[in-house]
């Protein structure tokens, strides 16, 4: 007897759409992972340079650095030699 019903997962259209979605998801995940890695590396560099320039970096400053965007980190890294202290670089501790 001829089987007239094909499971949707076995159709070419489904497989094509699934493959496209999978590729997009993998690309997006890779991009997010790279951005997160970039931010982590810049945060680490900023903490290291801040310690070398200003001495011990307060915990509140480390937390702010860890939560910063790549753009914020770039700005702070650019200003490391112009700031007199950590507060001048990233702003005062919040109350």
PyMOL commands that set and color helices and strands:
alter all, ss='L'
color gray80, all
select helices_A, chain A and resi 8-10+12-54+59-67+70-79+86-90
alter helices_A, ss='H'
color red, helices_A
deselect
rebuild
show_as cartoon
